[in-house]
Amino acid sequence: MISTEKIILGIDPGTAIMGFGLISVKKGKMEMISIHELILKKYPNHETKLKYIFDKTLALIDEFHPDEVALEAPFFGKNVQSMLKLGRAQGVAMAASLHRNIPITEYSPKKIKMAITGNGNASKEQVAGMLQNLLNLKEFPTKYLDASDGLAVAVCHHFNSGTVADTKSYSGWESFLKQNPDRLK
């Protein structure tokens, strides 16, 4: 019997800190491979941040060869400028994944929290605590909760494999454009 392993890259898009978490799933058992954060506060402008997001996402893809990528979808806030910047950060991470022909799926923040903790309104600390428990981590490997959010997205994707509620999946640019005709000008 051939046992297959699936590697999932979870991404929490951000413009100050962007979180990345990688898990492997073998015979239904999850294991954390790696957790990363990209500290973007230090870069002088938004364009430079977007370049680093693209480069870091591609570097992680090239190093770990994930089978699937899952992203946290932006939530709707009151600050339009922040939403625009967050959407660009997410778009750049999506573009990097699609550039390597890796299927992507988006999850709402509430869906991610619900999958991990059973509470769609859980705090970042509660999510990190449950991830530590679910992945049998002695201590949490990062001080940045944005990185743990990236890991949560990957775990949420594993838990939701085979379901389609509240998610959007794309297998390439053609699929993305077909499902989002309003984004094509």
TADAMO-V397627 format. One record per residue. RES is the residue in three letters. PHI is phi in whole degrees, 0 to 359 (NA if undefined). Layout:
BEGIN
{{RES PHI} {RES PHI}}
END
This chain:
BEGIN
{{MET NA} {ILE 271} {SER 265} {THR 257} {GLU 245} {LYS 240} {ILE 249} {ILE 241} {LEU 258} {GLY 256} {ILE 230} {ASP 253} {PRO 296} {GLY 201} {THR 251} {ALA 254} {ILE 224} {MET 246} {GLY 257} {PHE 230} {GLY 225} {LEU 240} {ILE 232} {SER 246} {VAL 235} {LYS 227} {LYS 54} {GLY 80} {LYS 262} {MET 271} {GLU 215} {MET 286} {ILE 268} {SER 197} {ILE 220} {HIS 221} {GLU 226} {LEU 251} {ILE 275} {LEU 256} {LYS 302} {LYS 281} {TYR 274} {PRO 289} {ASN 213} {HIS 295} {GLU 297} {THR 295} {LYS 300} {LEU 298} {LYS 297} {TYR 293} {ILE 298} {PHE 299} {ASP 298} {LYS 293} {THR 298} {LEU 297} {ALA 299} {LEU 295} {ILE 298} {ASP 291} {GLU 281} {PHE 254} {HIS 51} {PRO 294} {ASP 277} {GLU 214} {VAL 237} {ALA 238} {LEU 236} {GLU 280} {ALA 287} {PRO 295} {PHE 271} {PHE 270} {GLY 245} {LYS 272} {ASN 272} {VAL 297} {GLN 298} {SER 296} {MET 297} {LEU 297} {LYS 295} {LEU 295} {GLY 298} {ARG 294} {ALA 299} {GLN 296} {GLY 299} {VAL 293} {ALA 295} {MET 297} {ALA 299} {ALA 297} {SER 294} {LEU 292} {HIS 299} {ARG 261} {ASN 58} {ILE 258} {PRO 296} {ILE 238} {THR 224} {GLU 253} {TYR 229} {SER 287} {PRO 303} {LYS 297} {LYS 295} {ILE 296} {LYS 298} {MET 295} {ALA 296} {ILE 275} {THR 249} {GLY 85} {ASN 227} {GLY 293} {ASN 249} {ALA 297} {SER 281} {LYS 300} {GLU 295} {GLN 295} {VAL 298} {ALA 299} {GLY 297} {MET 292} {LEU 298} {GLN 302} {ASN 290} {LEU 298} {LEU 260} {ASN 53} {LEU 266} {LYS 296} {GLU 219} {PHE 282} {PRO 282} {THR 212} {LYS 270} {TYR 268} {LEU 288} {ASP 294} {ALA 294} {SER 294} {ASP 295} {GLY 298} {LEU 295} {ALA 298} {VAL 297} {ALA 296} {VAL 294} {CYS 303} {HIS 298} {HIS 299} {PHE 297} {ASN 259} {SER 301} {GLY 94} {THR 248} {VAL 235} {ALA 293} {ASP 58} {THR 230} {LYS 231} {SER 238} {TYR 225} {SER 258} {GLY 176} {TRP 300} {GLU 300} {SER 297} {PHE 299} {LEU 293} {LYS 296} {GLN 275} {ASN 227} {PRO 298} {ASP 291} {ARG 271} {LEU 263} {LYS 250}}
END
